[in-house]
Amino acid sequence: MKKTTKNKLDSKMTDEDWFSLGKSDAWAGKPKVPPEQDSQAASMYELGYCEGEIKHPPTETSSR
């Protein structure tokens, strides 16, 4: 069972959604903006963002 959380737009997002959003934001070079009203969602976002900073997006090509 996936835990769902609510963001400020009142749409339900799972922990996995928040993790993926954080990772995607890091890959896109966007500033870190975790949700303020939900500590669980914020933690998952932070985790994804940190992983995104470490691992490069699958679409990124390396130049040799």
Beta strands, then each sheet from edge to edge (+ up, - down):
strand 1: 4-6
strand 2: 12-14
sheet 1: 1+ 2-
end
